[in-house]
Amino acid sequence: MSSERSAERRIVSVDGLRLGDHACMGTADVTGDAPWAVFTAYTRTSLARREKVLLVMDPDDLTDDEVVTLLDGGSGRAAAARDSGQLVLRRNTEMYVPDGRFEKQRTIDAYRSEVDRSYAEGWSGLRVTADMSWAARVGLDQERLLDYEASVAPLFADPLFTAICWYDRRRFGDELTARIARAHPVRVVRLPDSPAVTGIPEGGRIAGTAEPGTRPDFVEALREALDHPNDSGPGHVVLDLRDLCFMEAHCAWQLITLASSLPPGSAVTVRCGELLALVLEQLGAARVPQLVVRVEGEAGAAG
């Protein structure tokens, strides 16, 4: 990792993670059933990019089958990914303290082996999420934990290795969680479950998720963003979807349908990441003259 890269401090939603990011997430950044809402978007995006996903969970968390069901969302993709080896589930005690003791170099070597294995298996990279509660479980000294977080920097010199370290503030306390956050170049925060529309001069920005559970809200958000005072004539609207964590194919199809229903001469410019642009292309966006898709920034999530 370059000194310039390590000096960065960014606060992003999960879709804003860049390849090679070393990120942390804490209970102050997410609420409710988190971190699974974040990890679900993160996993689905990674699987769509043909990256290998390694979820390192606490032994007291959901069972492996429950995790796959949660990530799957009825699509069958997470189950297929586990069967193919693209999705791997492990427990943090196995990864960090297999014999009850923490050894920094052993752990770093284990992650390096996982990176090498993902390449050997033909995946385009490795994405990790790690529940760090093992450190509180074994009573690891704070300075040793902070030293470990600083020592993994060479792993992220490989731009196709990306990781989120999950810290539960209830286990680690405010002061240590804040110090750990400063030891990471990136902090991940959760966007709202229900899509939120923010007005911009040219149209609207939609943030959140677009999947079966939020589909009605998303369609309503689309209608609100695409609405303009002169319904009888053409208009030009910019729709910023760069803060959308996840969009399923049906919601993407709804966007195309709504754009095609606008008067001839209208233009809807969609600003989004490469994955969403690809899904829109596959669903026929190019055949809708009112729709212009513009790829900007980091890849958004779609599925």
LINMOPE-V679965 format. One record per residue. RES is the residue in one letter. OMEGA is omega in whole degrees, 0 to 359 (999 if undefined). D_FIRST is the distance of its C-alpha to the first C-alpha in Angstrom with 1 decimal. Layout:
{{RES OMEGA D_FIRST} {RES OMEGA D_FIRST}}
This chain:
{{M 180 0.0} {S 179 3.8} {S 179 6.6} {E 180 8.2} {R 183 6.4} {S 181 6.4} {A 180 9.9} {E 171 11.1} {R 184 13.9} {R 172 15.6} {I 188 18.6} {V 165 19.4} {S 187 21.8} {V 180 20.8} {D 179 21.2} {G 178 18.8} {L 177 15.7} {R 175 13.4} {L 180 12.1} {G 181 8.8} {D 172 9.8} {H 190 10.2} {A 173 13.6} {C 178 16.7} {M 182 20.3} {G 182 23.4} {T 176 27.2} {A 184 27.3} {D 183 25.5} {V 181 27.7} {T 174 31.3} {G 184 34.0} {D 177 33.0} {A 15 29.2} {P 188 26.7} {W 176 28.4} {A 178 28.9} {V 183 25.2} {F 178 24.4} {T 178 27.2} {A 180 25.9} {Y 182 22.3} {T 182 23.9} {R 178 26.4} {T 182 23.8} {S 179 21.7} {L 179 24.9} {A 179 26.0} {R 182 22.9} {R 172 23.7} {E 174 20.6} {K 181 21.3} {V 177 21.5} {L 177 21.4} {L 181 23.1} {V 191 23.2} {M 175 26.2} {D 179 28.3} {P 181 31.5} {D 181 33.6} {D 180 32.2} {L 174 33.7} {T 180 34.8} {D 181 33.0} {D 178 35.9} {E 179 35.8} {V 181 32.1} {V 178 32.7} {T 180 35.7} {L 182 33.8} {L 187 31.0} {D 181 33.6} {G 179 35.7} {G 184 38.5} {S 184 36.8} {G 186 36.5} {R 180 33.0} {A 178 31.3} {A 178 34.1} {A 180 33.7} {A 177 29.9} {R 180 30.6} {D 182 33.3} {S 183 31.1} {G 178 28.2} {Q 177 25.9} {L 182 26.1} {V 180 25.9} {L 177 27.0} {R 178 26.5} {R 187 27.3} {N 177 24.9} {T 177 27.3} {E 186 27.0} {M 189 23.2} {Y 184 22.7} {V 186 26.1} {P 178 28.0} {D 180 30.4} {G 180 30.4} {R 177 27.9} {F 175 24.1} {E 187 22.2} {K 185 18.5} {Q 177 17.7} {R 180 20.2} {T 178 18.5} {I 178 15.0} {D 180 16.9} {A 178 18.8} {Y 177 16.0} {R 178 14.7} {S 179 18.4} {E 177 18.5} {V 180 15.8} {D 181 17.7} {R 181 20.9} {S 176 20.1} {Y 182 19.5} {A 180 22.7} {E 175 24.6} {G 178 23.8} {W 185 21.9} {S 178 19.4} {G 180 16.6} {L 175 16.5} {R 183 16.8} {V 162 17.4} {T 184 19.3} {A 172 20.1} {D 187 23.0} {M 181 22.1} {S 176 25.8} {W 183 26.0} {A 176 24.7} {A 182 27.7} {R 182 29.9} {V 178 29.5} {G 181 29.4} {L 178 26.0} {D 183 25.7} {Q 183 23.6} {E 177 21.7} {R 178 20.8} {L 179 19.6} {L 177 17.4} {D 178 16.1} {Y 181 15.3} {E 177 13.4} {A 186 11.2} {S 182 11.1} {V 182 9.8} {A 180 6.2} {P 177 6.0} {L 184 8.1} {F 169 6.0} {A 172 4.4} {D 187 8.1} {P 181 8.9} {L 174 12.2} {F 182 11.5} {T 183 12.3} {A 171 13.9} {I 174 16.3} {C 184 17.4} {W 180 21.1} {Y 177 22.7} {D 183 26.5} {R 180 27.5} {R 180 30.9} {R 188 29.6} {F 179 27.1} {G 185 28.8} {D 186 27.9} {E 181 26.5} {L 179 24.1} {T 178 23.0} {A 178 22.3} {R 179 20.2} {I 179 18.2} {A 180 17.7} {R 180 16.3} {A 179 13.7} {H 177 12.3} {P 186 10.7} {V 172 13.5} {R 181 17.1} {V 175 19.3} {V 183 23.0} {R 172 25.8} {L 181 28.0} {P 176 31.8} {D 180 33.3} {S 181 36.0} {P 179 35.0} {A 181 35.4} {V 174 36.6} {T 180 35.8} {G 172 37.9} {I 186 36.5} {P 185 38.8} {E 184 38.7} {G 182 38.8} {G 175 36.7} {R 180 33.2} {I 178 33.1} {A 178 30.6} {G 179 30.7} {T 177 31.5} {A 183 34.1} {E 185 35.4} {P 183 38.8} {G 183 38.9} {T 185 38.1} {R 180 39.8} {P 179 42.8} {D 181 40.8} {F 180 38.5} {V 178 41.5} {E 178 43.1} {A 177 40.0} {L 181 40.1} {R 180 43.8} {E 182 43.2} {A 184 40.4} {L 180 42.5} {D 174 45.7} {H 189 47.1} {P 185 50.5} {N 183 52.2} {D 184 52.5} {S 183 55.0} {G 182 53.0} {P 176 49.6} {G 179 46.6} {H 183 42.9} {V 173 40.4} {V 181 36.6} {L 183 35.0} {D 181 31.4} {L 184 30.0} {R 178 26.3} {D 177 26.4} {L 184 28.3} {C 186 26.4} {F 175 28.6} {M 176 31.7} {E 184 34.0} {A 182 36.0} {H 178 39.3} {C 176 37.9} {A 178 36.5} {W 177 40.0} {Q 178 41.5} {L 180 39.5} {I 181 40.8} {T 180 44.3} {L 179 44.4} {A 182 43.2} {S 180 45.9} {S 180 48.6} {L 182 48.1} {P 176 50.7} {P 182 50.5} {G 177 48.6} {S 178 46.2} {A 174 42.5} {V 178 39.7} {T 181 36.3} {V 175 33.6} {R 186 30.1} {C 176 27.8} {G 188 24.8} {E 182 25.1} {L 177 26.2} {L 178 29.0} {A 179 30.0} {L 179 30.4} {V 179 32.5} {L 178 34.7} {E 181 35.1} {Q 180 36.2} {L 174 38.7} {G 181 40.3} {A 183 38.9} {A 181 39.6} {R 179 43.3} {V 185 43.5} {P 181 44.2} {Q 188 43.5} {L 177 39.9} {V 181 37.0} {V 182 33.5} {R 180 30.6} {V 180 27.0} {E 172 24.7} {G 181 21.1} {E 179 19.4} {A 175 21.5} {G 183 24.1} {A 177 25.5} {A 179 28.9} {G 999 30.9}}
